[in-house]
């Protein structure tokens, strides 16, 4: 399976009409196409963290889900629900910007937020050498095997996970994400 971005205009459904936007929906409409971002919608449970969303090249917003076999799925969002808040635009690089296993960064104490994560949990964070002012938060996951990995994308592989990342290489925890598993 190859990764085909949802940015091709020919995938726009025929007869779709724009709906009126209000509040955070206006902020989402101003986001560039082809980005991942976090957000809360009126149809989300209030006790859950922000969800992970993707705005494709046609301006359609889709919720990112993970299938049981570990592949990503992009589900359409409900037309009746609205965004009540959007979080950060998230950085999903084509290649891992650092070789986590080879780079000798200053190790930090393991962040308390990482200790609280349940296996299978998603979150956004920065590495210990990254500046929080840059706001280029990556999307990470603590796997069922208790290994941290970063979300990456490329044309041949599509969305995939990086190699293992040591827990002491995180310098800043941003937020937990609610990614549904199908």
Secondary structure, DSSP 8 states (H G I E B T S, - for coil): -----TT-GGGS-TT-------THHHHHHHS-TTEEEEEEETTS-TTS-EEEEEE-TTS-EEEEEE-TTS-EEEEE--SS--EEEEEEEE---SS-SS-TTT---------HHHHH--TT-EEEEEETTS-GGG---EEEEE-TTS-EEEEEEETTTEEEE-S-B-GGGEEEEEEEEE-EE-
